């Protein structure tokens, strides 16, 4: 499924930059890297919009992922960092916190199991 997004309610100064290298189709503006990353992060964290009401949860989920796998943006995301992007929405699946934590744990378990399987196969191959 394609990711659909809308940044029309976000602060345009934080979303767009002038196209100086001919990157865009119309030659006028290009989306900055942070809103692009937030669009795809919405899938990872199971939240399809940033609102004043859920901005703290966005921070919590992004920071949890950062603690586990390394930070996506800076050392820690806070509400001030996300506030210009209030209004961003996508068609990402929405997960409750409990569902999100369960998914994170499943991903960690799968990654561990794959590493162990690879380690065993490598050990067997060298014998």
matplotlib code that plots the C-alpha trace (Angstrom):
import matplotlib.pyplot as plt

x = [0.0, 1.3, 1.7, -0.6, 0.1, -1.0, 1.1, -1.3, -1.9, 1.8, 4.1, 5.2, 8.5, 9.4, 8.0, 9.3, 12.5, 13.3, 14.3, 17.8, 19.0, 16.2, 14.9, 11.2, 8.9, 7.9, 11.2, 9.8, 10.0, 11.1, 10.0, 12.6, 14.0, 12.3, 8.7, 9.6, 11.1, 8.0, 5.7, 7.5, 7.9, 4.1, 4.1, 6.7, 5.1, 1.5, 0.2, -1.4, -1.5, 0.3, -2.1, -1.7, -3.5, -1.2, 2.1, 3.5, 2.7, 4.5, 7.6, 7.3, 7.0, 9.8, 12.1, 11.3, 12.4, 15.5, 16.5, 16.1, 17.5, 19.3, 17.8, 16.1, 16.4, 18.4, 19.3, 15.7, 12.5, 10.4, 7.2, 8.9, 10.6, 7.3, 5.1, 5.7, 4.4, 1.0, -1.5, 0.6, -1.6, -1.0, -2.9, -0.6, -2.3, -3.3, -2.1, -2.9, 0.2, -0.3, -0.4, 2.6, 4.7, 3.6, 4.8, 8.1, 8.7, 7.8, 10.3, 13.0, 12.4, 12.4, 15.7, 17.2, 16.1, 17.5, 20.8, 21.0, 20.0, 22.7, 25.3, 24.4, 24.6, 27.9, 29.3, 28.1, 29.6, 33.0, 33.1]
y = [0.0, 3.5, 6.0, 9.0, 12.2, 15.8, 18.6, 21.4, 22.3, 22.2, 25.3, 25.6, 27.1, 23.9, 21.7, 23.3, 24.8, 26.6, 24.3, 25.4, 22.3, 21.5, 18.7, 19.3, 18.8, 22.5, 24.0, 26.0, 24.0, 20.7, 19.0, 19.2, 15.9, 16.1, 16.1, 13.3, 11.3, 12.0, 10.7, 7.4, 7.3, 7.5, 3.9, 2.7, 4.2, 3.4, 7.0, 8.6, 12.3, 14.8, 16.8, 18.9, 16.2, 13.4, 15.2, 13.8, 10.2, 10.8, 11.9, 8.8, 6.4, 7.9, 8.1, 4.5, 3.4, 5.6, 3.9, 0.5, 1.0, 4.3, 7.8, 8.7, 12.5, 13.9, 12.5, 13.0, 14.3, 16.7, 18.6, 21.7, 19.8, 18.3, 21.4, 22.8, 19.6, 19.6, 18.9, 16.3, 13.2, 10.0, 6.8, 4.8, 2.2, 3.5, 1.4, 1.8, 2.1, -1.5, -2.7, -0.5, -1.9, -5.5, -4.8, -3.4, -6.5, -8.8, -7.0, -7.2, -10.9, -11.6, -9.7, -11.6, -14.9, -14.1, -13.1, -16.3, -18.4, -16.7, -17.2, -21.0, -21.3, -19.6, -21.8, -24.9, -23.8, -23.3, -26.7]
z = [0.0, -0.9, 1.9, 1.5, 3.4, 3.9, 5.3, 4.4, 8.1, 9.1, 9.3, 5.6, 6.6, 8.3, 5.6, 2.3, 1.1, -2.1, -5.0, -5.8, -7.6, -9.9, -7.7, -8.0, -11.0, -11.0, -9.9, -7.0, -3.8, -2.2, 1.0, 3.8, 5.2, 8.6, 7.4, 4.9, 7.8, 10.0, 7.2, 7.1, 10.9, 11.2, 9.9, 12.3, 15.4, 14.4, 14.5, 11.5, 12.5, 14.7, 16.9, 20.0, 21.8, 20.8, 20.4, 23.6, 22.5, 19.2, 21.3, 23.5, 20.7, 18.6, 21.6, 22.6, 19.1, 19.5, 22.7, 21.1, 17.6, 17.6, 17.2, 14.0, 14.3, 17.2, 20.6, 21.8, 20.2, 22.2, 21.7, 20.6, 17.8, 16.6, 17.0, 13.5, 12.1, 14.0, 11.3, 9.4, 8.6, 6.7, 6.0, 8.4, 10.5, 14.0, 16.9, 20.6, 22.9, 23.9, 20.3, 19.4, 22.3, 21.4, 17.8, 18.9, 21.1, 18.2, 15.9, 18.6, 19.1, 15.3, 14.9, 17.8, 16.4, 13.0, 14.4, 16.4, 13.3, 11.3, 14.1, 14.2, 10.4, 10.3, 13.1, 11.3, 8.0, 9.5, 11.1]

ax = plt.figure().add_subplot(projection="3d")
ax.plot(x, y, z, "-o")
ax.set_aspect("equal")
plt.show()
